[in-house]
Amino acid sequence: MFITSISIFSGFILIVFSLLLWMKDSPIKRANRLLAITFSLLAVLNLLMLFLYYVHIHKMYFLLSWFVPLDQVLIMFIGPFLYFYMLLLFDGSRLVTIRQMFLHALPALPALVYAVYFITLPLPVRIGMLMNDSDPMSWMDNLLDHLFYIQSLAYLLSCFLKVNKQRESNYLIKANGYQTNIRWLHQLLALALVGQSTQMVLCIIQQGTDDQICSGIVVIFLLGTYILIQSLHFTGLSMHHSVEIPERARQGLKLDEELIDSYLQILSDKIVQDKMYLHTNCTMRTVSKQTNIPRHHLSCLINTQSNKNFSNYINEYRCKHAKTLLASKDSEKLTIEAIGKQSGFATRANFYKAFKKIYGKTPSNYLPASNEE
């Protein structure tokens, strides 16, 4: 019952995150969709292992009559999809060629051949191979398992080393004009490496189908739980979390006084009066689109007139609004996180960082002082 519960829980989490990653608009949308496919494959693998576990425990072998080991084919694509996700994450403009896709899909070919061969076998032989009851032909299934372990560990290690190298830059990467923190990915890959290595060792030592299925379910459960914890900690999907990098004013770009006055009036109408800064999607791109001010003009205007970059410029308005909420009588009815969200901050961490940078203390420290006043 416990294995069934954690398997359903982790499968549900992975499916939900796959859908969110696929649908959510993001500067790294192409990369996120590959990650969504990776999580989907993990969810499918999790459900198939749960099915085999259920059959083993209840000895309902008749359910295996229609089972085809396509899971062996699907899991061979988890590593390549994760690898291509890393490539697009570090270089969003990169093109993945058909030749590259074919080369990385080659390890799935033996699994596909095995699935076709498996269908042609008599039913008793197929059930014996699935149940691993010392069937003389089950060595093929074991060989594919070992191939998967070697392939997945190679991809995981390659991705881990690539992200680990990025630690020198404090986990920050630039993608399409945005800055993204990939600390969560480093931790996820480390967890996956430890879990997969442990599973491989256990399965080689014990040579048991039940142990193999259970260890696989536990590894996927740990990955799903980690993703859930990350999302709760960052009050949003951490893999979507990105901050726009303010464009530097073009060298030699000068705006005449009349144009500056016109732009300042438009900004006052849109940002101050309409309170655009209260929206979490208030980025240079959206402000440029709604004000019809070219992005390089907008960046130059904010840098020269306020001596701030765009993020600090918007965060100052947000922190002033948050300060007003904290000082109001209604602050007792709101949590710090709720005040941050009402002020336009996407995450609690961003709210605390920006508020402390401007006022020298965190919102929670400011709250008692404002109440005393």
Residue frames relative to the residue before (quaternion, step in Angstrom):
aa qw qx qy qz dx dy dz
M 1.0000 0.0000 0.0000 0.0000 0.00 0.00 0.00
F 0.6469 0.5309 -0.3157 0.4473 3.57 1.02 -0.87
I 0.6553 0.5031 -0.3055 0.4734 3.59 0.92 -0.94
T 0.6447 0.5235 -0.3215 0.4549 3.58 0.96 -0.86
S 0.6642 0.5210 -0.3031 0.4421 3.59 0.94 -0.91
I 0.7055 0.4463 -0.2839 0.4717 3.59 0.81 -0.94
S 0.6132 0.5481 -0.3513 0.4474 3.58 1.11 -0.61
I 0.6588 0.4887 -0.3017 0.4859 3.59 0.95 -0.87
F 0.6432 0.5335 -0.3201 0.4463 3.58 0.98 -0.87
S 0.7071 0.4535 -0.2740 0.4683 3.59 0.77 -1.01
G 0.6272 0.5344 -0.3369 0.4557 3.60 1.04 -0.74
F 0.6463 0.5181 -0.3113 0.4659 3.58 0.98 -0.86
I 0.6536 0.5173 -0.3121 0.4559 3.59 0.91 -0.93
L 0.6787 0.5000 -0.2914 0.4522 3.59 0.88 -0.94
I 0.6520 0.5074 -0.3179 0.4652 3.60 0.98 -0.80
V 0.6480 0.5174 -0.3186 0.4593 3.60 0.94 -0.88
F 0.6885 0.4739 -0.2864 0.4684 3.57 0.88 -0.92
S 0.6007 0.5539 -0.3585 0.4516 3.59 1.07 -0.63
L 0.6690 0.4959 -0.2946 0.4686 3.57 0.93 -0.90
L 0.6629 0.5041 -0.3074 0.4604 3.58 0.94 -0.87
L 0.6525 0.5141 -0.3093 0.4629 3.56 0.97 -0.85
W 0.6690 0.5132 -0.2971 0.4480 3.56 1.00 -0.84
M 0.7623 0.4096 -0.2073 0.4562 3.59 0.91 -0.92
K 0.6292 0.5858 -0.3511 0.3710 3.59 1.02 -0.72
D 0.4073 -0.6925 0.5429 0.2444 3.54 -0.98 0.93
S 0.1166 0.8017 -0.5670 0.1487 3.57 -0.78 1.01
P 0.5841 -0.5734 0.4318 0.3789 3.61 -1.16 0.49
I 0.7421 0.3151 -0.1974 0.5577 3.59 1.19 -0.50
K 0.1008 0.8581 -0.4981 0.0741 3.56 1.02 0.83
R 0.6360 0.5343 -0.3361 0.4440 3.61 0.95 -0.85
A 0.6753 0.4784 -0.2916 0.4797 3.57 0.92 -0.90
N 0.6517 0.5354 -0.3191 0.4321 3.59 0.94 -0.86
R 0.6448 0.5221 -0.3322 0.4487 3.58 1.03 -0.69
L 0.6181 0.5105 -0.3480 0.4860 3.59 1.10 -0.58
L 0.6353 0.5077 -0.3283 0.4805 3.56 1.06 -0.72
A 0.6087 0.5497 -0.3428 0.4581 3.59 1.09 -0.70
I 0.6463 0.5046 -0.3168 0.4768 3.58 0.99 -0.81
T 0.6281 0.5433 -0.3299 0.4488 3.59 1.02 -0.82
F 0.6738 0.4782 -0.2892 0.4834 3.58 0.92 -0.91
S 0.6195 0.5440 -0.3420 0.4510 3.60 1.07 -0.71
L 0.6459 0.5096 -0.3148 0.4733 3.57 1.00 -0.85
L 0.6313 0.5210 -0.3308 0.4697 3.59 1.02 -0.75
A 0.6474 0.5202 -0.3155 0.4591 3.58 1.02 -0.82
V 0.6515 0.5033 -0.3118 0.4745 3.59 0.98 -0.86
L 0.6405 0.5197 -0.3173 0.4679 3.57 0.97 -0.89
N 0.6345 0.5421 -0.3177 0.4501 3.56 1.01 -0.84
L 0.6769 0.4889 -0.2903 0.4674 3.60 0.94 -0.89
L 0.6501 0.5105 -0.3194 0.4633 3.58 1.01 -0.77
M 0.6520 0.4946 -0.3186 0.4783 3.58 1.02 -0.75
L 0.6142 0.5346 -0.3449 0.4669 3.57 1.09 -0.67
F 0.6258 0.5381 -0.3294 0.4586 3.56 1.04 -0.78
L 0.6794 0.4804 -0.2858 0.4753 3.59 0.89 -0.96
Y 0.6263 0.5314 -0.3353 0.4614 3.57 1.04 -0.76
Y 0.6474 0.5224 -0.3119 0.4590 3.59 0.95 -0.88
V 0.6567 0.5082 -0.3040 0.4670 3.58 0.97 -0.88
H 0.6566 0.5204 -0.3084 0.4504 3.58 0.96 -0.88
I 0.6928 0.4932 -0.2831 0.4435 3.55 0.83 -1.02
H 0.7809 0.3361 -0.1625 0.5008 3.60 0.88 -0.96
K 0.3481 -0.7766 0.4608 0.2517 3.55 1.37 0.03
M 0.3338 0.7258 -0.5161 0.3088 3.57 0.96 0.94
Y 0.0546 -0.8720 0.4864 0.0101 3.53 0.66 1.19
F 0.5604 0.6163 -0.3984 0.3840 3.59 1.14 -0.48
L 0.5865 0.5891 -0.3686 0.4160 3.63 1.18 -0.46
L 0.6337 0.5570 -0.3224 0.4291 3.57 1.24 -0.42
S 0.4576 0.7210 -0.4359 0.2841 3.58 1.25 -0.18
W 0.7600 0.3319 -0.1887 0.5259 3.59 1.13 -0.66
F 0.4766 0.6890 -0.4339 0.3313 3.59 1.25 0.10
V 0.0741 -0.7614 0.6437 0.0214 3.56 -0.98 0.97
P 0.4296 -0.7475 0.4445 0.2429 3.64 -0.70 1.02
L 0.1066 0.8048 -0.5714 0.1206 3.56 0.64 1.12
D 0.4966 0.6492 -0.4321 0.3812 3.59 1.23 -0.27
Q 0.6054 0.5618 -0.3488 0.4429 3.57 1.14 -0.67
V 0.6501 0.4984 -0.3074 0.4842 3.56 1.14 -0.68
L 0.6834 0.5195 -0.2938 0.4205 3.58 0.84 -1.01
I 0.6869 0.5020 -0.3091 0.4251 3.58 0.87 -0.90
M 0.5874 0.5770 -0.3735 0.4272 3.58 1.19 -0.40
F 0.6682 0.4876 -0.3033 0.4732 3.60 1.23 -0.28
I 0.4779 0.6795 -0.4458 0.3334 3.61 1.21 -0.20
G 0.6711 0.5077 -0.2896 0.4561 3.59 0.87 -0.96
P 0.6873 0.4779 -0.3017 0.4563 3.64 0.77 -0.94
F 0.6502 0.5063 -0.3305 0.4601 3.61 0.95 -0.82
L 0.6447 0.5056 -0.3214 0.4748 3.60 1.00 -0.75
Y 0.6407 0.5292 -0.3175 0.4568 3.58 1.03 -0.80
F 0.6857 0.4641 -0.2850 0.4829 3.59 0.90 -0.90
Y 0.5671 0.5681 -0.3804 0.4593 3.58 1.16 -0.54
M 0.6572 0.5099 -0.3076 0.4621 3.57 0.96 -0.88
L 0.6409 0.5297 -0.3293 0.4474 3.58 0.96 -0.83
L 0.7010 0.4544 -0.2686 0.4796 3.59 0.90 -0.94
L 0.6057 0.5610 -0.3554 0.4383 3.58 1.11 -0.62
F 0.7345 0.4020 -0.2269 0.4974 3.56 0.96 -0.86
D 0.7861 0.0867 -0.0509 0.6099 3.58 1.21 -0.44
G 0.2220 -0.8403 0.4838 0.1027 3.56 0.11 1.34
S 0.6798 0.4905 -0.2934 0.4597 3.59 1.17 -0.49
R 0.4430 0.7206 -0.4377 0.3049 3.56 1.29 -0.06
L 0.2614 -0.7512 0.5883 0.1462 3.56 -1.06 0.82
V 0.2699 -0.7499 0.5849 0.1503 3.56 -0.86 0.99
T 0.2889 -0.7915 0.5185 0.1458 3.57 -0.52 1.19
I 0.6313 -0.5299 0.4090 0.3916 3.54 -1.29 0.41
R 0.6161 0.5538 -0.3438 0.4422 3.58 1.06 -0.75
Q 0.6493 0.5092 -0.3180 0.4669 3.60 0.96 -0.84
M 0.6527 0.5162 -0.3109 0.4593 3.56 0.95 -0.90
F 0.6557 0.5184 -0.3112 0.4522 3.58 0.98 -0.85
L 0.6620 0.5143 -0.3103 0.4483 3.58 0.92 -0.91
H 0.7091 0.4473 -0.2682 0.4744 3.58 0.95 -0.85
A 0.6473 0.5099 -0.3209 0.4669 3.59 1.24 -0.34
L 0.4480 0.7299 -0.4319 0.2827 3.61 1.25 -0.25
P 0.6438 0.5287 -0.3539 0.4252 3.67 0.90 -0.75
A 0.6318 0.5364 -0.3396 0.4448 3.61 1.17 -0.43
L 0.5170 0.6724 -0.4076 0.3384 3.60 1.23 -0.36
P 0.6570 0.4865 -0.3391 0.4655 3.68 0.84 -0.78
A 0.6412 0.5214 -0.3274 0.4580 3.60 1.03 -0.76
L 0.6446 0.5127 -0.3183 0.4694 3.59 1.05 -0.75
V 0.6394 0.5132 -0.3166 0.4771 3.58 1.01 -0.83
Y 0.6436 0.5242 -0.3124 0.4619 3.55 1.02 -0.85
A 0.6425 0.5259 -0.3226 0.4545 3.62 0.98 -0.83
V 0.6575 0.4937 -0.3093 0.4777 3.59 0.98 -0.82
Y 0.6547 0.5076 -0.3017 0.4718 3.57 0.98 -0.89
F 0.6220 0.5721 -0.3280 0.4222 3.57 1.02 -0.87
I 0.6406 0.5467 -0.3251 0.4302 3.59 0.98 -0.85
T 0.6819 0.5107 -0.2856 0.4390 3.59 1.05 -0.77
L 0.5837 0.6060 -0.3767 0.3874 3.62 1.18 -0.31
P 0.5876 -0.5573 0.4385 0.3897 3.62 -1.18 0.46
L 0.6562 -0.5577 0.3522 0.3666 3.55 -1.14 0.69
P 0.6661 0.4954 -0.3392 0.4425 3.68 0.79 -0.82
V 0.6418 0.5188 -0.3268 0.4606 3.57 1.04 -0.77
R 0.6434 0.5285 -0.3200 0.4520 3.58 0.98 -0.86
I 0.6684 0.4944 -0.3011 0.4671 3.58 0.91 -0.94
G 0.6381 0.5316 -0.3219 0.4545 3.59 1.02 -0.79
M 0.6576 0.5011 -0.3113 0.4686 3.57 1.01 -0.79
L 0.6664 0.5039 -0.3012 0.4597 3.57 1.00 -0.83
M 0.7162 0.4309 -0.2432 0.4922 3.54 1.03 -0.79
N 0.3223 -0.7837 0.4758 0.2354 3.58 1.33 -0.18
D 0.2991 0.7728 -0.5018 0.2480 3.56 1.01 0.86
S 0.6881 -0.4973 0.2682 0.4553 3.55 0.72 1.12
D 0.2580 0.7645 -0.5435 0.2317 3.57 1.05 0.72
P 0.5124 -0.6824 0.4209 0.3076 3.62 -0.83 0.93
M 0.7035 0.4605 -0.2720 0.4680 3.60 1.18 -0.44
S 0.5032 0.6791 -0.4215 0.3285 3.61 1.21 -0.09
W 0.4520 0.6886 -0.4560 0.3370 3.60 1.25 -0.10
M 0.6006 0.5676 -0.3631 0.4304 3.61 1.13 -0.62
D 0.6427 0.5196 -0.3088 0.4707 3.54 1.01 -0.85
N 0.6579 0.5042 -0.2998 0.4723 3.58 0.98 -0.85
L 0.6295 0.5395 -0.3307 0.4510 3.56 1.06 -0.78
L 0.6536 0.5031 -0.3084 0.4739 3.58 1.01 -0.80
D 0.6084 0.5467 -0.3506 0.4561 3.58 1.06 -0.70
H 0.6733 0.4867 -0.2930 0.4732 3.57 0.93 -0.90
L 0.6153 0.5376 -0.3416 0.4644 3.57 1.06 -0.74
F 0.6475 0.5158 -0.3144 0.4646 3.58 1.01 -0.83
Y 0.6424 0.5245 -0.3314 0.4498 3.59 0.92 -0.86
I 0.6718 0.4923 -0.2987 0.4660 3.58 0.88 -0.96
Q 0.6833 0.4940 -0.2947 0.4497 3.59 0.86 -0.97
S 0.6937 0.4842 -0.2886 0.4485 3.60 0.81 -0.98
L 0.6492 0.5093 -0.3185 0.4667 3.59 1.00 -0.81
A 0.6285 0.5325 -0.3355 0.4570 3.59 1.05 -0.74
Y 0.6789 0.4730 -0.2905 0.4806 3.60 0.92 -0.89
L 0.6563 0.5147 -0.3180 0.4508 3.59 0.90 -0.88
L 0.6643 0.5010 -0.3035 0.4643 3.56 0.95 -0.89
S 0.6381 0.5314 -0.3226 0.4543 3.58 1.00 -0.84
C 0.6796 0.4778 -0.2809 0.4806 3.59 0.93 -0.93
F 0.6387 0.5374 -0.3252 0.4443 3.58 1.00 -0.85
L 0.6690 0.4964 -0.3007 0.4644 3.59 0.92 -0.90
K 0.6308 0.5360 -0.3335 0.4512 3.58 1.05 -0.73
V 0.6833 0.4554 -0.2782 0.4984 3.58 0.95 -0.89
N 0.6240 0.5562 -0.3357 0.4343 3.58 1.02 -0.80
K 0.6174 0.5429 -0.3311 0.4630 3.56 1.11 -0.72
Q 0.6447 0.5399 -0.3086 0.4446 3.55 1.13 -0.73
R 0.4803 0.6821 -0.4320 0.3428 3.61 1.24 -0.30
E 0.5639 0.6028 -0.3821 0.4155 3.58 1.18 -0.54
S 0.7217 0.3749 -0.2246 0.5367 3.58 1.20 -0.55
N 0.5506 -0.6482 0.3768 0.3670 3.57 1.20 0.54
Y 0.6532 -0.5728 0.2892 0.4021 3.58 1.03 0.90
L 0.5601 0.6207 -0.3983 0.3773 3.63 1.18 0.10
I 0.0231 -0.7800 0.6253 0.0010 3.55 -0.91 0.96
K 0.3560 -0.7215 0.5545 0.2127 3.55 -1.21 0.54
A 0.0610 0.7943 -0.5988 0.0831 3.55 -0.89 1.00
N 0.8538 -0.1093 0.0325 0.5079 3.56 -0.64 1.19
G 0.7443 -0.4109 0.2292 0.4739 3.56 0.92 0.88
Y 0.6672 0.4511 -0.2998 0.5113 3.57 1.29 0.18
Q 0.3178 -0.7288 0.5764 0.1887 3.52 -1.23 0.55
T 0.0655 -0.8226 0.5644 -0.0220 3.58 -0.68 1.12
N 0.3037 -0.7405 0.5737 0.1741 3.56 -0.98 0.88
I 0.1219 -0.8274 0.5476 0.0263 3.58 -0.65 1.13
R 0.2078 0.7886 -0.5447 0.1956 3.58 1.10 0.68
W 0.6261 0.5551 -0.3367 0.4320 3.60 1.01 -0.86
L 0.6564 0.5184 -0.3157 0.4480 3.59 1.03 -0.80
H 0.6117 0.5490 -0.3404 0.4566 3.57 1.04 -0.75
Q 0.6845 0.4793 -0.2762 0.4748 3.56 0.94 -0.92
L 0.6395 0.5300 -0.3214 0.4549 3.59 1.02 -0.82
L 0.6696 0.4922 -0.2978 0.4697 3.60 0.94 -0.87
A 0.6229 0.5287 -0.3393 0.4662 3.59 1.06 -0.73
L 0.6544 0.5037 -0.3037 0.4751 3.58 0.99 -0.86
A 0.6562 0.5099 -0.3096 0.4621 3.59 0.96 -0.86
L 0.6407 0.5293 -0.3241 0.4520 3.60 1.00 -0.80
V 0.6695 0.4902 -0.2957 0.4734 3.58 0.90 -0.93
G 0.6801 0.5017 -0.2898 0.4491 3.58 0.90 -0.95
Q 0.6841 0.4824 -0.2905 0.4635 3.57 0.91 -0.90
S 0.6401 0.5180 -0.3263 0.4642 3.59 1.00 -0.77
T 0.6522 0.5128 -0.3074 0.4660 3.58 0.98 -0.87
Q 0.6479 0.5205 -0.3144 0.4587 3.56 0.98 -0.88
M 0.6531 0.5189 -0.3174 0.4511 3.59 0.94 -0.88
V 0.6637 0.5042 -0.3099 0.4575 3.60 0.91 -0.90
L 0.6583 0.5173 -0.3083 0.4517 3.59 0.92 -0.91
C 0.6948 0.4831 -0.2835 0.4512 3.56 0.89 -0.91
I 0.6395 0.5130 -0.3294 0.4684 3.59 1.08 -0.68
I 0.6838 0.4915 -0.2894 0.4550 3.58 0.96 -0.88
Q 0.7886 0.3671 -0.1798 0.4593 3.57 0.77 -1.07
Q 0.1892 -0.8204 0.5212 0.1395 3.60 1.16 -0.48
G 0.5197 0.6449 -0.4125 0.3793 3.59 0.97 0.79
T 0.4931 -0.6781 0.4624 0.2885 3.54 -0.91 0.94
D 0.6474 0.5275 -0.3203 0.4472 3.59 0.93 -0.89
D 0.6709 0.4917 -0.2950 0.4702 3.57 0.91 -0.93
Q 0.6345 0.5387 -0.3218 0.4514 3.54 1.03 -0.82
I 0.6674 0.4957 -0.2962 0.4703 3.58 0.92 -0.91
C 0.6734 0.5049 -0.2991 0.4496 3.59 0.86 -0.97
S 0.6700 0.4939 -0.3122 0.4579 3.59 0.88 -0.89
G 0.6291 0.5325 -0.3292 0.4607 3.59 1.05 -0.73
I 0.6500 0.5107 -0.3053 0.4727 3.58 0.98 -0.87
V 0.6563 0.5164 -0.3128 0.4525 3.59 0.97 -0.85
V 0.6335 0.5288 -0.3304 0.4581 3.60 0.99 -0.83
I 0.6778 0.4750 -0.2954 0.4773 3.59 0.88 -0.92
F 0.6129 0.5469 -0.3422 0.4563 3.59 1.08 -0.72
L 0.6533 0.5114 -0.3149 0.4610 3.60 0.95 -0.84
L 0.6526 0.5061 -0.3130 0.4690 3.59 0.98 -0.83
G 0.6664 0.5012 -0.2996 0.4636 3.57 0.93 -0.90
T 0.6525 0.5135 -0.3115 0.4622 3.58 1.00 -0.83
Y 0.6326 0.5309 -0.3320 0.4557 3.57 1.01 -0.82
I 0.6497 0.5145 -0.3158 0.4619 3.60 0.94 -0.90
L 0.6450 0.5189 -0.3179 0.4622 3.58 1.00 -0.83
I 0.6551 0.5084 -0.3122 0.4635 3.60 0.93 -0.88
Q 0.6278 0.5394 -0.3302 0.4537 3.56 1.00 -0.83
S 0.6815 0.4970 -0.2958 0.4484 3.56 0.87 -0.96
L 0.6643 0.4941 -0.3050 0.4706 3.60 1.00 -0.78
H 0.6505 0.5323 -0.3128 0.4424 3.57 1.03 -0.80
F 0.7629 0.3523 -0.1891 0.5080 3.57 0.94 -0.84
T 0.3781 -0.7488 0.4586 0.2934 3.60 1.33 0.11
G 0.7587 0.1557 -0.1490 0.6147 3.53 1.04 0.81
L 0.6378 -0.5182 0.3710 0.4324 3.60 -1.17 0.20
S 0.4005 -0.7437 0.4787 0.2394 3.56 -0.52 1.14
M 0.6443 0.5371 -0.3392 0.4259 3.58 1.07 -0.61
H 0.6470 0.4725 -0.3295 0.4996 3.57 1.31 -0.12
H 0.5348 0.6738 -0.4023 0.3134 3.53 1.22 -0.45
S 0.1969 0.7703 -0.5827 0.1687 3.58 -0.63 1.12
V 0.2315 -0.7633 0.5921 0.1148 3.52 -1.15 0.69
E 0.4523 -0.7044 0.4740 0.2731 3.53 -0.83 0.97
I 0.3391 -0.7248 0.5665 0.1968 3.54 -0.98 0.91
P 0.4017 -0.7288 0.4872 0.2648 3.59 -0.58 1.04
E 0.4354 -0.6882 0.5146 0.2684 3.56 -0.91 0.87
R 0.4240 -0.6737 0.5350 0.2831 3.54 -1.00 0.75
A 0.5497 -0.6023 0.4541 0.3589 3.53 -1.05 0.75
R 0.5209 -0.6484 0.4491 0.3264 3.56 -0.88 0.90
Q 0.5509 -0.6333 0.4329 0.3288 3.49 -0.97 0.90
G 0.8190 0.2076 -0.1701 0.5072 3.55 -0.82 1.00
L 0.5009 0.6535 -0.4401 0.3583 3.63 1.23 -0.06
K 0.0316 0.7851 -0.6157 0.0596 3.55 -0.82 1.05
L 0.2206 -0.7653 0.5944 0.1110 3.52 -0.97 0.93
D 0.4307 -0.6983 0.4994 0.2783 3.57 -0.88 0.88
E 0.6862 -0.5282 0.3226 0.3823 3.54 -1.21 0.57
E 0.6474 0.5291 -0.3266 0.4407 3.58 0.96 -0.83
L 0.6640 0.4932 -0.2982 0.4763 3.56 1.00 -0.86
I 0.6226 0.5421 -0.3367 0.4529 3.59 1.04 -0.78
D 0.6555 0.5118 -0.3104 0.4605 3.57 0.92 -0.94
S 0.6489 0.5213 -0.3112 0.4587 3.57 1.00 -0.85
Y 0.6657 0.4979 -0.2971 0.4697 3.57 0.94 -0.91
L 0.6534 0.5226 -0.3195 0.4448 3.60 0.95 -0.86
Q 0.6349 0.5237 -0.3256 0.4654 3.57 1.06 -0.74
I 0.6470 0.5111 -0.3106 0.4730 3.57 1.01 -0.87
L 0.6577 0.5060 -0.3095 0.4644 3.59 0.94 -0.88
S 0.6339 0.5320 -0.3274 0.4559 3.56 1.02 -0.79
D 0.6644 0.5040 -0.3021 0.4619 3.57 0.99 -0.85
K 0.7576 0.4197 -0.2163 0.4506 3.54 0.80 -1.02
I 0.7614 0.3843 -0.2095 0.4782 3.57 0.77 -1.03
V 0.7491 0.4049 -0.2309 0.4707 3.59 0.78 -1.00
Q 0.7572 0.3931 -0.2266 0.4698 3.58 0.66 -1.10
D 0.7346 0.3896 -0.2272 0.5069 3.59 0.93 -0.89
K 0.3086 -0.7971 0.4687 0.2228 3.58 1.36 -0.15
M 0.0544 0.8292 -0.5482 0.0946 3.56 0.78 1.08
Y 0.6074 0.6010 -0.3479 0.3859 3.57 1.12 -0.68
L 0.5925 0.5801 -0.3689 0.4199 3.59 1.23 -0.27
H 0.6148 0.5139 -0.3469 0.4875 3.58 1.29 -0.12
T 0.4879 -0.6876 0.4545 0.2874 3.59 -0.86 0.91
N 0.6927 0.4527 -0.2826 0.4852 3.59 1.18 -0.46
C 0.3644 0.7157 -0.5079 0.3115 3.59 1.18 0.56
T 0.1506 0.7880 -0.5715 0.1724 3.56 0.04 1.32
M 0.6874 -0.4610 0.3399 0.4467 3.55 -1.24 0.19
R 0.6194 0.5533 -0.3395 0.4415 3.54 1.08 -0.70
T 0.7066 0.4532 -0.2754 0.4685 3.60 0.82 -0.96
V 0.6378 0.5119 -0.3345 0.4682 3.61 1.01 -0.76
S 0.6404 0.5241 -0.3189 0.4620 3.59 0.97 -0.84
K 0.6671 0.5093 -0.2980 0.4547 3.55 1.00 -0.86
Q 0.7316 0.4406 -0.2454 0.4587 3.59 0.88 -0.91
T 0.7236 0.4042 -0.2451 0.5029 3.60 1.15 -0.50
N 0.3405 -0.7544 0.4812 0.2888 3.57 1.32 -0.30
I 0.4477 0.6348 -0.4860 0.4004 3.57 1.11 0.73
P 0.4704 -0.6756 0.4748 0.3113 3.64 -0.68 0.99
R 0.5978 -0.6175 0.3729 0.3497 3.55 -0.98 0.83
H 0.6747 0.4779 -0.3238 0.4598 3.62 0.93 -0.78
H 0.6123 0.5172 -0.3497 0.4851 3.62 1.16 -0.54
L 0.6463 0.5292 -0.3121 0.4526 3.57 0.98 -0.88
S 0.6580 0.5067 -0.3001 0.4693 3.56 0.95 -0.90
C 0.6600 0.5042 -0.2998 0.4693 3.58 0.93 -0.92
L 0.6474 0.5393 -0.3126 0.4385 3.58 0.95 -0.93
I 0.6995 0.4660 -0.2746 0.4671 3.59 0.83 -1.00
N 0.6552 0.5213 -0.3158 0.4464 3.58 0.97 -0.83
T 0.7347 0.4350 -0.2399 0.4620 3.57 0.89 -0.93
Q 0.7329 0.4444 -0.2429 0.4542 3.58 0.97 -0.84
S 0.7959 0.2594 -0.1427 0.5281 3.59 1.03 -0.70
N 0.3311 -0.7611 0.4853 0.2750 3.57 1.31 -0.25
K 0.5860 0.5187 -0.3765 0.4958 3.56 1.11 0.80
N 0.4509 -0.6152 0.5422 0.3526 3.54 -1.28 0.24
F 0.7277 -0.4662 0.2704 0.4242 3.57 -1.25 0.31
S 0.6528 0.5328 -0.3248 0.4296 3.61 0.90 -0.90
N 0.6852 0.4671 -0.2873 0.4794 3.59 0.90 -0.93
Y 0.6068 0.5680 -0.3430 0.4377 3.56 1.10 -0.74
I 0.7030 0.4420 -0.2582 0.4937 3.59 0.89 -0.95
N 0.6549 0.5328 -0.3170 0.4320 3.58 0.96 -0.86
E 0.5924 0.5666 -0.3707 0.4365 3.58 1.13 -0.55
Y 0.6429 0.4990 -0.3099 0.4916 3.58 1.03 -0.80
R 0.6594 0.5171 -0.3090 0.4497 3.56 0.95 -0.88
C 0.6787 0.4896 -0.2968 0.4600 3.58 0.94 -0.88
K 0.6034 0.5379 -0.3589 0.4667 3.60 1.09 -0.62
H 0.6506 0.5022 -0.3090 0.4785 3.55 1.02 -0.84
A 0.6517 0.5114 -0.3100 0.4665 3.59 0.99 -0.85
K 0.6281 0.5381 -0.3319 0.4536 3.56 1.04 -0.80
T 0.6342 0.5259 -0.3216 0.4667 3.58 1.04 -0.79
L 0.6626 0.5017 -0.3032 0.4661 3.57 0.98 -0.87
L 0.6554 0.5223 -0.3111 0.4482 3.58 0.99 -0.83
A 0.7056 0.4574 -0.2592 0.4751 3.55 1.08 -0.75
S 0.5764 0.6041 -0.3790 0.3989 3.59 1.22 -0.27
K 0.6318 -0.5461 0.4016 0.3760 3.54 -1.28 0.36
D 0.6375 0.5526 -0.3208 0.4304 3.56 1.19 -0.59
S 0.4631 0.7092 -0.4416 0.2959 3.60 1.25 -0.19
E 0.6001 0.5775 -0.3616 0.4191 3.58 1.14 -0.56
K 0.6727 0.4967 -0.2894 0.4659 3.57 1.19 -0.52
L 0.7153 0.4209 -0.2311 0.5076 3.57 1.27 -0.31
T 0.4116 -0.6622 0.5603 0.2795 3.54 -1.18 0.59
I 0.6565 -0.4964 0.3820 0.4204 3.57 -1.26 0.34
E 0.6413 0.5337 -0.3176 0.4505 3.55 1.01 -0.86
A 0.6512 0.5132 -0.3114 0.4643 3.59 0.99 -0.84
I 0.6346 0.5183 -0.3282 0.4701 3.59 1.01 -0.77
G 0.6388 0.5276 -0.3212 0.4586 3.56 1.01 -0.82
K 0.6701 0.4906 -0.2995 0.4697 3.57 0.94 -0.87
Q 0.6602 0.5001 -0.3084 0.4679 3.59 0.99 -0.80
S 0.6784 0.4757 -0.2829 0.4832 3.56 1.21 -0.45
G 0.6459 -0.5709 0.3034 0.4061 3.59 1.28 0.05
F 0.5318 0.6225 -0.4179 0.3938 3.60 1.26 0.03
A 0.4367 -0.7231 0.4770 0.2427 3.56 -0.86 1.01
T 0.8111 0.1358 -0.0499 0.5668 3.58 1.04 -0.72
R 0.6236 -0.5404 0.4232 0.3741 3.53 -1.27 0.46
A 0.6378 0.5496 -0.3266 0.4295 3.59 0.98 -0.86
N 0.6612 0.5022 -0.3047 0.4666 3.59 0.94 -0.88
F 0.6306 0.5444 -0.3234 0.4488 3.56 1.03 -0.85
Y 0.6809 0.4895 -0.2883 0.4622 3.57 0.83 -0.99
K 0.6696 0.5163 -0.3020 0.4404 3.56 0.90 -0.95
A 0.6959 0.4712 -0.2789 0.4646 3.59 0.85 -0.97
F 0.6586 0.5198 -0.3154 0.4434 3.60 0.93 -0.90
K 0.6774 0.4873 -0.2931 0.4666 3.56 0.93 -0.89
K 0.6207 0.5533 -0.3386 0.4404 3.57 1.08 -0.71
I 0.7245 0.4341 -0.2370 0.4801 3.58 1.01 -0.84
Y 0.8205 0.2646 -0.1060 0.4955 3.59 0.81 -1.02
G 0.5126 -0.6956 0.3948 0.3122 3.59 1.24 0.02
K 0.7604 0.2204 -0.1699 0.5868 3.59 1.26 0.13
T 0.5574 -0.6097 0.4438 0.3473 3.56 -1.19 0.50
P 0.6602 -0.5100 0.3615 0.4164 3.62 -1.19 0.38
S 0.6614 0.5101 -0.3167 0.4495 3.60 0.97 -0.80
N 0.6589 0.4798 -0.3069 0.4914 3.61 1.13 -0.60
Y 0.6408 0.5309 -0.3197 0.4531 3.54 1.13 -0.68
L 0.5985 0.6235 -0.3507 0.3606 3.56 1.06 -0.79
P 0.6805 0.4646 -0.3216 0.4665 3.68 0.77 -0.85
A 0.6399 0.5408 -0.3251 0.4387 3.59 1.01 -0.82
S 0.6712 0.4920 -0.2934 0.4705 3.57 0.98 -0.86
N 0.6339 0.5236 -0.3324 0.4620 3.59 1.07 -0.64
E 0.6397 0.5230 -0.3240 0.4606 3.57 1.05 -0.77
E 0.6334 0.5274 -0.3250 0.4637 3.55 1.04 -0.82
